Amino acid sequence: MKKIILLTASMMLFVVSCNKKNPKSEDTVEIASKKGDGFYNIDFENYPLSGSSLPIGVFDSGTGGLTVLKAIVAYDENNNASLEQGSDGKRDFEKESFIYLADQANMPYGNYAKEGKTDLLREHIIKDAQFLMGQEYYSDKNDISTNTDKQPVKAIVIACNTATAYGKESLEEYVKKVNLDIKIIGVIDAGVRGALETIEKDENAIIGVLATVGTVSSKGYRNTILKMKKEEGYSGEIEIFSQGGLGIAEAIDDDPEYFDKNLKKPRNNYKGPSLDGDAKIDHTLLDIYNFDFTNSKMLCNSEKTDDCSVLQINDAENYVRYHLVTLMEKIRLSKSNNTLKTIILGCTHYPYMTDEILTVLNELYNYKDKDGKLLYRNFMAENIKLIDPAIGTAKELHEYLKQERLFNPKGNIQNSEFYISVPNKDNPNNRIDENGRFPYDYKYGRNANQSQEYVKVVPFSRDNISDDILIRFQKQIPYVYGLIQAFHEKNEKTKGLPLKDRIP
């Protein structure tokens, strides 16, 4: 254990001239690469680059990236002995351990672009990577000193579409600048490859992109689709329709500004789609949305839903309904002659909602207007393919470890570790609300390069993961859930504590 020096020379990593209102990403990269002391310092000169026994780092803005980890740990497309293609009934990464980071305190990443803070987003992304590359973490939110027994990593997977779009190039520049040969793998290329594989080379089709607002505004998927379409020789007309899924990931991760199961009426701090917001709920489309109003899943200021003058979504599936109807309305009103054949799930949280997405798409395929006309069928394939970029990401990771001879011959996946960021209450400059979170205006009102340790990174526990989310893990990612349980129990035993707060 050692004391944390909150403001040190290394934390100049995020200092920038006050005269620069919009510092370039290069500024953050340049400052981050300077050597010093402190939580985000990396001992570049002694980094164990040749260590095949090191774990693999994976990070996301929240728990959505666990769907990527699920795909990686379930991957079995190769023979483990020869590393050649062909399933052998064994997990390809069974001897690899993983270190997962959920930057929950600073999520959702998708809103930083909307608020004009992409420089701050890049700073968070670099800090995420620095945590994975470093050795320090806090035992819990009340700890004032750090443990230093965490291993650095041999590769980093950005299990977040927004972070890939805005930060992958900056991270690659960062590791190059500090002379570390660490592979950075993102999810966007994998998602595009998967989508194009559902389309014939000469076929006309529509690709839908359901992603965070930030990922959509980055045009990362659009630009990559057009680039790969040309490179792979697709001659048909491929149209791209994107929808920023404001609120879906946030509801999945229990962000109270988008979802609060305890509410019975609308609240003032709501940030999701509304009757008069930028993301507008269209009263004329209520029948098509087919929202579930039970159990306060929609919040209305009237007992009769038709009389709502304030209407707020308060359920992950209802967010899905809003955004899929909005996407199909864009396509219908465009009068396209093509059909929607595939949708890229451009946020790692969205695979949690696969069943709900397929249900809503089926409803829309069969929806009839008041004249009995099938409103969307001409614009939809009967069985639209949902593309989860995680599978392609697992493939790229395997190819890299094979090429660089970095597979661990003696490791154990059961040694994987799981960390999450929480607001640092010991930083006097932080603003934290009654729920222990950063208020929206503070979270997105901060400026980059301010030499702040905004968060503490701590192990997953019931203090920072709700029971509802743990139940979702147990049902939807059971193997990863088991790894989380194993890490939690090992961590509690190390601290000499009883398992009274055991992850169930």
C-alpha positions as CSV (number, residue, x, y, z in Angstrom):
1,M,0.0,0.0,0.0
2,K,1.2,3.5,-0.7
3,K,-0.2,7.0,-0.4
4,I,-1.7,8.5,-3.4
5,I,-0.2,11.8,-4.5
6,L,-3.2,13.4,-6.1
7,L,-1.5,16.4,-7.8
8,T,2.0,15.4,-9.0
9,A,4.2,16.1,-11.9
10,S,2.7,13.2,-13.8
11,M,-0.7,14.6,-13.4
12,M,0.5,17.5,-15.6
13,L,-0.7,15.0,-18.1
14,F,-3.9,16.9,-18.2
15,V,-2.8,20.5,-17.9
16,V,-3.5,22.7,-20.8
17,S,-3.3,26.4,-21.5
18,C,-6.3,28.4,-20.3
19,N,-6.2,30.2,-23.6
20,K,-7.1,27.0,-25.5
21,K,-10.9,26.5,-25.4
22,N,-10.8,23.5,-27.7
23,P,-7.4,21.7,-27.2
24,K,-6.6,19.1,-29.8
25,S,-6.3,15.4,-29.0
26,E,-2.5,15.7,-29.6
27,D,-2.3,17.9,-26.5
28,T,-3.7,15.2,-24.2
29,V,-1.6,12.5,-25.8
30,E,1.6,14.7,-25.5
31,I,0.9,15.5,-21.8
32,A,-0.1,11.9,-21.0
33,S,3.2,10.5,-22.3
34,K,5.3,12.6,-19.8
35,K,6.8,10.6,-17.0
36,G,6.1,11.4,-13.4
37,D,4.5,10.0,-10.2
38,G,0.9,9.4,-9.3
39,F,-2.1,7.2,-10.0
40,Y,-1.9,7.5,-13.8
41,N,1.8,7.2,-14.1
42,I,3.2,4.2,-16.0
43,D,6.8,3.0,-15.6
44,F,7.4,3.0,-19.4
45,E,11.1,1.9,-19.2
46,N,10.3,-1.2,-17.1
47,Y,7.1,-2.2,-18.8
48,P,7.2,-6.1,-19.3
49,L,6.5,-6.1,-23.0
50,S,7.7,-9.6,-23.5
51,G,5.4,-11.2,-20.9
52,S,3.0,-13.6,-22.5
53,S,1.8,-14.4,-19.0
54,L,0.3,-10.8,-18.7
55,P,-3.5,-10.4,-18.8
56,I,-5.5,-8.8,-21.6
57,G,-7.1,-5.4,-20.8
58,V,-10.7,-4.6,-21.8
59,F,-12.5,-1.4,-21.1
60,D,-15.9,0.3,-21.7
61,S,-17.8,3.3,-20.3
62,G,-19.9,0.9,-18.2
63,T,-20.9,-2.7,-18.0
64,G,-22.0,-3.0,-21.7
65,G,-18.4,-4.1,-22.7
66,L,-19.0,-7.3,-20.7
67,T,-20.9,-8.4,-23.8
68,V,-17.7,-8.1,-25.7
69,L,-15.8,-10.0,-23.0
70,K,-18.6,-12.7,-23.2
71,A,-17.9,-13.2,-26.9
72,I,-14.2,-13.3,-26.3
73,V,-14.3,-15.9,-23.5
74,A,-16.8,-18.0,-25.4
75,Y,-14.8,-17.9,-28.7
76,D,-14.0,-21.4,-30.1
77,E,-13.0,-21.1,-33.7
78,N,-9.5,-22.6,-33.4
79,N,-7.5,-25.6,-32.2
80,N,-5.9,-24.6,-28.9
81,A,-2.8,-26.8,-29.4
82,S,-2.0,-25.8,-33.0
83,L,-3.8,-22.4,-33.0
84,E,-5.1,-23.3,-36.5
85,Q,-8.7,-22.7,-37.6
86,G,-11.2,-25.3,-36.5
87,S,-13.1,-25.7,-33.3
88,D,-11.8,-28.2,-30.7
89,G,-14.6,-27.8,-28.1
90,K,-12.4,-25.7,-25.9
91,R,-12.4,-22.0,-25.2
92,D,-9.7,-20.4,-27.3
93,F,-8.8,-18.0,-24.5
94,E,-9.2,-20.5,-21.6
95,K,-5.6,-19.9,-20.4
96,E,-5.8,-16.1,-20.7
97,S,-6.8,-13.8,-17.9
98,F,-8.6,-10.5,-18.4
99,I,-8.7,-7.2,-16.6
100,Y,-12.0,-5.4,-17.2
101,L,-12.6,-1.7,-16.4
102,A,-16.1,-0.1,-16.5
103,D,-15.7,3.7,-16.3
104,Q,-19.1,4.0,-14.8
105,A,-18.6,7.3,-13.1
106,N,-18.0,9.1,-16.4
107,M,-20.5,7.3,-18.5
108,P,-22.4,7.6,-20.9
109,Y,-19.5,8.4,-23.3
110,G,-22.0,9.0,-26.0
111,N,-23.0,12.4,-24.7
112,Y,-19.6,14.1,-24.7
113,A,-19.7,14.9,-28.4
114,K,-23.2,16.4,-28.0
115,E,-21.9,18.6,-25.2
116,G,-18.8,19.7,-27.2
117,K,-16.4,17.8,-24.9
118,T,-14.7,15.3,-27.1
119,D,-11.3,16.4,-25.7
120,L,-12.5,15.5,-22.2
121,L,-13.7,12.1,-23.6
122,R,-10.3,11.4,-25.1
123,E,-8.8,12.2,-21.7
124,H,-11.1,9.6,-20.0
125,I,-10.2,7.1,-22.7
126,I,-6.4,7.6,-22.1
127,K,-6.9,7.3,-18.4
128,D,-8.8,4.0,-18.9
129,A,-5.9,2.6,-20.8
130,Q,-3.4,4.0,-18.2
131,F,-5.3,2.2,-15.5
132,L,-5.1,-1.1,-17.4
133,M,-1.4,-0.6,-18.1
134,G,-0.6,0.4,-14.5
135,Q,-0.5,-1.5,-11.2
136,E,-2.7,0.6,-8.8
137,Y,-6.3,0.4,-7.7
138,Y,-8.3,1.3,-4.6
139,S,-9.9,-1.4,-2.3
140,D,-13.1,0.6,-2.1
141,K,-14.5,4.1,-2.4
142,N,-13.4,5.1,1.1
143,D,-9.8,4.0,0.7
144,I,-7.2,6.8,0.7
145,S,-4.3,4.7,-0.4
146,T,-3.8,2.3,-3.3
147,N,-2.9,-1.4,-3.7
148,T,-0.1,-1.9,-6.2
149,D,-0.5,-5.7,-6.9
150,K,-2.4,-5.4,-10.2
151,Q,-0.6,-6.6,-13.3
152,P,-0.2,-4.5,-16.4
153,V,-1.6,-5.8,-19.7
154,K,-0.2,-7.1,-22.9
155,A,-3.1,-5.9,-25.2
156,I,-6.1,-3.6,-24.9
157,V,-9.6,-4.1,-26.3
158,I,-11.7,-1.0,-26.5
159,A,-15.1,-2.6,-25.8
160,C,-16.9,0.6,-26.5
161,N,-18.0,2.0,-29.9
162,T,-17.9,5.6,-28.9
163,A,-14.4,5.2,-27.3
164,T,-13.2,3.4,-30.5
165,A,-14.6,6.2,-32.7
166,Y,-13.1,9.1,-30.7
167,G,-10.1,7.5,-28.9
168,K,-8.5,4.6,-30.7
169,E,-6.2,6.7,-32.8
170,S,-5.2,8.8,-29.8
171,L,-4.4,5.6,-27.8
172,E,-2.4,4.2,-30.7
173,E,-0.5,7.5,-30.8
174,Y,0.0,7.4,-27.0
175,V,1.5,4.0,-26.9
176,K,3.7,4.8,-29.8
177,K,4.9,8.0,-28.2
178,V,5.9,6.2,-25.0
179,N,7.6,3.4,-27.0
180,L,5.2,0.6,-25.9
181,D,4.3,-2.0,-28.5
182,I,0.8,-2.7,-27.2
183,K,-2.0,-3.6,-29.6
184,I,-5.1,-1.5,-29.4
185,I,-8.2,-3.3,-30.8
186,G,-11.5,-1.5,-31.4
187,V,-15.0,-2.8,-32.2
188,I,-16.1,-0.7,-35.2
189,D,-14.1,-2.5,-38.0
190,A,-15.4,-5.8,-36.8
191,G,-19.0,-4.6,-36.8
192,V,-18.8,-3.3,-40.4
193,R,-17.2,-6.5,-41.6
194,G,-20.0,-8.5,-40.1
195,A,-22.7,-6.3,-41.7
196,L,-21.2,-6.4,-45.2
197,E,-21.0,-10.2,-45.0
198,T,-24.8,-10.3,-44.9
199,I,-25.0,-8.5,-48.3
200,E,-24.1,-9.8,-51.7
201,K,-21.4,-7.9,-53.6
202,D,-23.9,-6.6,-56.2
203,E,-26.9,-6.3,-53.9
204,N,-28.8,-3.1,-53.1
205,A,-29.5,-2.8,-49.4
206,I,-29.8,-0.6,-46.3
207,I,-27.5,-1.0,-43.3
208,G,-28.9,0.4,-40.1
209,V,-26.6,1.6,-37.3
210,L,-28.1,1.7,-33.8
211,A,-25.4,3.4,-31.7
212,T,-24.9,6.1,-29.1
213,V,-25.4,9.7,-30.0
214,G,-21.7,10.2,-29.8
215,T,-20.8,7.3,-32.1
216,V,-23.4,8.4,-34.7
217,S,-22.1,12.0,-34.7
218,S,-18.5,10.7,-35.1
219,K,-19.6,9.1,-38.4
220,G,-17.2,6.3,-37.5
221,Y,-19.5,3.5,-38.8
222,R,-20.6,5.5,-41.9
223,N,-17.1,6.3,-43.0
224,T,-15.9,2.7,-42.3
225,I,-18.8,1.1,-44.2
226,L,-18.1,3.3,-47.2
227,K,-14.3,2.6,-47.0
228,M,-14.7,-1.1,-46.7
229,K,-17.4,-1.2,-49.3
230,K,-15.0,0.2,-51.8
231,E,-12.0,-1.9,-50.6
232,E,-14.0,-5.2,-50.8
233,G,-15.5,-4.4,-54.2
234,Y,-19.2,-4.1,-53.4
235,S,-20.9,-2.7,-56.5
236,G,-24.5,-2.5,-55.3
237,E,-26.1,0.6,-53.7
238,I,-25.7,0.5,-49.9
239,E,-27.6,3.1,-48.0
240,I,-26.7,3.8,-44.4
241,F,-29.3,5.0,-41.8
242,S,-28.1,5.7,-38.3
243,Q,-30.0,6.2,-35.1
244,G,-28.5,7.6,-31.9
245,G,-30.0,5.4,-29.1
246,L,-30.2,8.1,-26.4
247,G,-31.1,6.4,-23.2
248,I,-30.8,2.7,-24.0
249,A,-27.3,2.2,-22.5
250,E,-28.0,4.6,-19.7
251,A,-31.2,2.7,-18.7
252,I,-29.3,-0.6,-18.8
253,D,-26.7,0.8,-16.4
254,D,-29.2,2.5,-14.1
255,D,-28.3,6.1,-14.9
256,P,-31.0,8.0,-12.8
257,E,-31.3,10.8,-15.4
258,Y,-32.7,8.2,-17.8
259,F,-34.1,5.4,-15.7
260,D,-35.2,5.2,-12.0
261,K,-37.4,2.3,-11.0
262,N,-38.5,4.1,-7.9
263,L,-40.2,7.0,-9.7
264,K,-44.0,7.3,-10.1
265,K,-44.1,10.7,-11.9
266,P,-41.9,12.7,-14.2
267,R,-38.7,14.3,-12.8
268,N,-36.9,17.5,-13.6
269,N,-33.5,16.1,-14.4
270,Y,-34.7,13.7,-17.1
271,K,-32.4,13.7,-20.2
272,G,-34.1,11.2,-22.5
273,P,-36.6,11.6,-25.4
274,S,-39.7,13.7,-24.6
275,L,-42.7,15.4,-26.2
276,D,-40.8,18.7,-26.7
277,G,-37.1,17.8,-26.6
278,D,-34.5,17.5,-29.3
279,A,-35.2,13.8,-29.3
280,K,-39.0,14.1,-29.7
281,I,-41.6,11.6,-28.9
282,D,-44.2,12.1,-31.7
283,H,-47.8,11.9,-30.3
284,T,-49.0,10.7,-33.7
285,L,-46.8,7.7,-33.4
286,L,-47.8,6.5,-30.0
287,D,-49.7,3.5,-31.4
288,I,-46.6,2.5,-33.4
289,Y,-44.2,2.9,-30.4
290,N,-46.5,0.6,-28.5
291,F,-44.9,1.7,-25.2
292,D,-45.5,-0.4,-22.1
293,F,-47.0,2.0,-19.5
294,T,-47.2,-0.5,-16.7
295,N,-45.2,-0.3,-13.5
296,S,-44.1,3.3,-14.2
297,K,-42.1,2.3,-17.3
298,M,-43.5,5.5,-18.9
299,L,-43.9,8.6,-16.7
300,C,-46.8,10.9,-17.5
301,N,-48.2,13.9,-15.7
302,S,-51.8,12.7,-16.3
303,E,-53.7,9.6,-15.4
304,K,-54.8,9.3,-19.0
305,T,-51.9,8.7,-21.4
306,D,-53.6,10.6,-24.2
307,D,-53.6,13.7,-22.0
308,C,-49.9,13.7,-21.2
309,S,-48.2,17.0,-21.7
310,V,-45.1,15.6,-20.1
311,L,-44.0,12.1,-21.1
312,Q,-40.8,10.4,-20.1
313,I,-39.4,7.0,-20.9
314,N,-38.4,5.0,-17.9
315,D,-37.6,1.5,-19.2
316,A,-34.9,0.0,-21.4
317,E,-37.3,-1.7,-23.8
318,N,-39.4,1.4,-24.2
319,Y,-36.2,3.3,-25.2
320,V,-35.6,0.5,-27.8
321,R,-39.2,1.0,-29.1
322,Y,-38.7,4.7,-29.5
323,H,-35.4,4.4,-31.4
324,L,-36.4,1.6,-33.7
325,V,-39.7,3.4,-34.7
326,T,-37.6,6.6,-35.3
327,L,-35.2,4.7,-37.4
328,M,-37.9,3.1,-39.5
329,E,-39.6,6.5,-39.9
330,K,-36.4,7.9,-41.3
331,I,-36.2,5.1,-43.9
332,R,-39.9,5.3,-44.8
333,L,-39.9,9.1,-45.2
334,S,-36.7,8.8,-47.4
335,K,-38.8,6.9,-50.0
336,S,-35.8,4.5,-50.5
337,N,-36.2,1.7,-53.0
338,N,-34.0,-0.5,-50.8
339,T,-34.7,-2.7,-47.8
340,L,-33.2,-2.7,-44.4
341,K,-31.3,-6.0,-44.3
342,T,-29.0,-5.7,-41.3
343,I,-28.6,-3.5,-38.1
344,I,-25.2,-3.0,-36.5
345,L,-25.6,-2.9,-32.7
346,G,-23.1,-0.1,-32.4
347,C,-23.0,0.0,-28.6
348,T,-21.8,-2.8,-26.4
349,H,-24.8,-2.5,-24.2
350,Y,-27.3,-3.2,-26.9
351,P,-26.7,-7.0,-27.2
352,Y,-28.4,-7.2,-23.8
353,M,-31.5,-6.1,-25.6
354,T,-31.3,-8.5,-28.6
355,D,-34.7,-10.2,-27.8
356,E,-36.5,-6.9,-27.3
357,I,-35.0,-5.5,-30.5
358,L,-36.1,-8.6,-32.5
359,T,-39.6,-8.4,-30.9
360,V,-40.0,-4.7,-31.9
361,L,-38.7,-5.3,-35.5
362,N,-41.3,-8.1,-35.9
363,E,-44.0,-5.8,-34.7
364,L,-43.0,-3.1,-37.2
365,Y,-42.7,-5.6,-40.0
366,N,-46.4,-6.6,-39.4
367,Y,-47.7,-3.1,-38.4
368,K,-50.8,-2.0,-40.3
369,D,-52.0,1.6,-40.4
370,K,-55.7,2.6,-40.0
371,D,-56.3,1.8,-43.7
372,G,-54.9,-1.7,-43.2
373,K,-51.7,-0.9,-45.1
374,L,-48.4,-2.6,-44.0
375,L,-46.6,0.6,-43.2
376,Y,-42.9,-0.6,-43.1
377,R,-42.8,-3.9,-44.8
378,N,-41.6,-2.6,-48.2
379,F,-38.6,-1.2,-46.4
380,M,-37.7,-4.2,-44.2
381,A,-36.3,-7.7,-44.8
382,E,-38.4,-10.3,-43.1
383,N,-35.5,-11.4,-40.9
384,I,-33.2,-8.5,-40.3
385,K,-29.8,-9.6,-39.1
386,L,-28.4,-8.0,-35.9
387,I,-24.6,-7.6,-36.0
388,D,-22.7,-7.8,-32.7
389,P,-19.2,-6.5,-33.4
390,A,-17.9,-8.6,-30.4
391,I,-17.4,-11.8,-32.5
392,G,-15.1,-10.1,-35.0
393,T,-13.3,-8.4,-32.1
394,A,-12.5,-11.8,-30.6
395,K,-11.2,-13.0,-33.9
396,E,-8.9,-10.0,-34.3
397,L,-7.6,-10.6,-30.7
398,H,-6.9,-14.2,-31.4
399,E,-5.0,-13.4,-34.6
400,Y,-2.9,-10.9,-32.9
401,L,-1.9,-13.1,-30.0
402,K,-1.1,-15.9,-32.4
403,Q,1.0,-13.7,-34.7
404,E,3.0,-12.2,-31.8
405,R,3.3,-15.5,-29.9
406,L,1.6,-14.0,-26.8
407,F,-0.7,-16.8,-25.8
408,N,-0.2,-17.7,-22.2
409,P,0.7,-21.4,-22.0
410,K,0.1,-21.8,-18.2
411,G,-2.6,-19.2,-17.4
412,N,-6.1,-19.5,-16.1
413,I,-9.1,-17.5,-17.1
414,Q,-10.4,-17.8,-13.6
415,N,-7.8,-15.3,-12.5
416,S,-9.6,-12.5,-14.4
417,E,-10.3,-9.2,-12.6
418,F,-13.1,-6.7,-12.7
419,Y,-12.9,-3.0,-11.8
420,I,-15.3,0.0,-11.9
421,S,-14.8,3.7,-11.5
422,V,-16.6,5.6,-8.7
423,P,-16.6,9.4,-8.1
424,N,-13.6,10.3,-5.9
425,K,-15.2,12.0,-2.8
426,D,-11.7,12.9,-1.6
427,N,-11.1,15.3,-4.5
428,P,-12.4,18.6,-3.1
429,N,-13.0,19.9,-6.7
430,N,-15.5,17.1,-7.5
431,R,-19.3,17.7,-7.3
432,I,-21.2,14.6,-6.2
433,D,-25.0,14.3,-5.8
434,E,-27.0,12.6,-3.1
435,N,-26.8,9.3,-5.1
436,G,-23.0,9.4,-5.1
437,R,-22.8,10.3,-8.8
438,F,-21.6,13.2,-10.8
439,P,-24.5,15.5,-11.7
440,Y,-25.0,15.8,-15.4
441,D,-23.9,19.5,-15.7
442,Y,-20.7,18.7,-13.8
443,K,-19.9,15.5,-15.6
444,Y,-20.1,17.2,-19.0
445,G,-19.2,20.7,-17.8
446,R,-15.6,19.8,-16.8
447,N,-12.7,20.8,-19.0
448,A,-10.0,18.5,-20.2
449,N,-6.5,18.6,-18.9
450,Q,-7.3,20.0,-15.4
451,S,-5.0,17.7,-13.4
452,Q,-7.8,16.0,-11.6
453,E,-8.2,12.5,-10.3
454,Y,-11.9,12.5,-10.8
455,V,-12.5,8.9,-9.9
456,K,-11.3,6.0,-7.9
457,V,-11.1,2.6,-9.6
458,V,-12.3,-0.2,-7.3
459,P,-13.2,-3.9,-7.6
460,F,-16.8,-4.8,-8.7
461,S,-18.9,-5.2,-5.6
462,R,-22.5,-4.9,-4.4
463,D,-21.6,-1.3,-3.3
464,N,-21.2,-0.3,-6.9
465,I,-23.2,-2.8,-9.0
466,S,-27.0,-2.9,-8.3
467,D,-28.9,-6.2,-7.7
468,D,-30.9,-5.6,-10.9
469,I,-27.7,-5.4,-13.0
470,L,-26.3,-8.5,-11.2
471,I,-29.4,-10.5,-12.0
472,R,-29.1,-9.4,-15.7
473,F,-25.4,-10.6,-15.6
474,Q,-26.5,-13.9,-14.1
475,K,-29.1,-14.5,-16.8
476,Q,-27.4,-13.1,-19.9
477,I,-23.7,-13.5,-19.4
478,P,-23.5,-16.5,-16.9
479,Y,-19.9,-17.5,-17.6
480,V,-18.6,-13.9,-17.2
481,Y,-20.8,-13.6,-14.1
482,G,-19.0,-16.6,-12.7
483,L,-15.7,-14.9,-13.3
484,I,-16.9,-11.8,-11.5
485,Q,-18.0,-13.9,-8.6
486,A,-14.6,-15.7,-8.4
487,F,-12.8,-12.3,-8.4
488,H,-15.1,-10.8,-5.8
489,E,-14.6,-13.7,-3.4
490,K,-10.9,-13.8,-3.9
491,N,-10.7,-10.0,-3.2
492,E,-12.8,-10.3,-0.1
493,K,-10.6,-13.1,1.3
494,T,-7.5,-11.1,0.5
495,K,-8.8,-8.2,2.7
496,G,-9.7,-10.7,5.4
497,L,-13.4,-9.8,5.3
498,P,-16.5,-12.1,5.7
499,L,-18.5,-12.6,2.5
500,K,-21.6,-10.8,3.9
501,D,-21.8,-8.7,0.8
502,R,-21.2,-11.7,-1.5
503,I,-22.2,-11.2,-5.1
504,P,-25.1,-13.7,-5.3
